[in-house]
Amino acid sequence: MGEKELFLAVIQQAINDSLLNPSAIKSPHKREKAWRMKEKAVAWLKVTSEKVGSFDWYCKLVGLSPSWTRRKIKERLDDGRFK
């Protein structure tokens, strides 16, 4: 796996985590863990910063527009947590 694929994988994991549906998980421990993962992912996706390790930084490294990508992710979220 090259650098670009690794950076895309980081972005994809954050998107996957932001789309989690913790309410559907029966185990209280796993449900709580899923909520934390979702909240952290959404927070990371929302921050507009070009600091190393930020969402915008990763997007620019792989040639994606951070604002366009963020808007598309927001469209996918239907629970109102991405505001």
C-alpha positions in Angstrom: 0.0 0.0 0.0 1.4 3.4 -1.0 1.1 6.6 0.9 -1.9 7.9 -1.1 -3.8 4.7 -0.4 -2.9 4.9 3.3 -4.1 8.5 3.5 -7.3 7.6 1.7 -7.8 4.7 4.1 -7.6 7.2 7.0 -10.3 9.4 5.4 -12.5 6.3 4.6 -12.3 5.0 8.2 -13.4 8.4 9.5 -16.3 8.4 7.0 -17.3 4.8 8.0 -17.1 5.7 11.7 -19.2 8.9 11.2 -21.9 6.7 9.5 -22.1 4.2 12.3 -25.5 3.6 13.8 -24.7 2.9 17.4 -28.4 2.6 18.3 -28.6 -0.6 16.4 -25.9 -2.3 18.5 -27.4 -4.5 21.3 -24.3 -4.8 23.6 -24.2 -1.7 25.8 -20.4 -1.7 25.9 -20.1 -2.0 22.1 -22.8 0.6 21.6 -21.0 3.1 23.9 -17.8 2.5 22.0 -19.5 3.0 18.7 -20.9 6.4 19.9 -17.5 7.5 21.0 -16.0 6.5 17.6 -18.8 8.2 15.7 -18.5 11.4 17.8 -14.7 11.5 17.4 -14.9 10.9 13.6 -17.6 13.6 13.1 -15.6 16.1 15.2 -12.4 15.4 13.1 -14.4 15.7 9.8 -15.9 19.1 10.9 -12.7 20.9 11.9 -11.5 23.2 9.2 -7.7 23.3 9.7 -4.7 22.6 7.6 -2.7 21.3 10.6 -0.8 18.1 10.0 -3.1 15.2 10.7 -6.3 17.2 10.1 -9.1 16.1 7.7 -8.2 19.0 5.4 -4.5 18.1 5.4 -5.3 14.5 4.4 -7.7 15.6 1.7 -5.2 17.9 0.1 -2.5 15.2 0.2 -4.7 12.9 -1.9 -6.1 15.7 -4.2 -9.6 16.0 -2.7 -11.3 19.3 -2.0 -12.0 19.3 1.8 -15.1 21.4 1.5 -16.6 19.3 -1.3 -15.8 16.0 0.5 -17.1 17.4 3.8 -20.4 18.4 2.1 -20.8 15.0 0.5 -20.3 13.3 3.9 -22.8 15.7 5.5 -25.4 14.7 2.8 -24.9 11.0 3.9 -25.5 11.6 7.6 -29.2 11.6 8.4 -29.1 11.8 12.2 -28.3 15.5 12.4 -25.0 15.0 14.2 -22.9 16.8 11.5 -23.9 20.4 12.1 
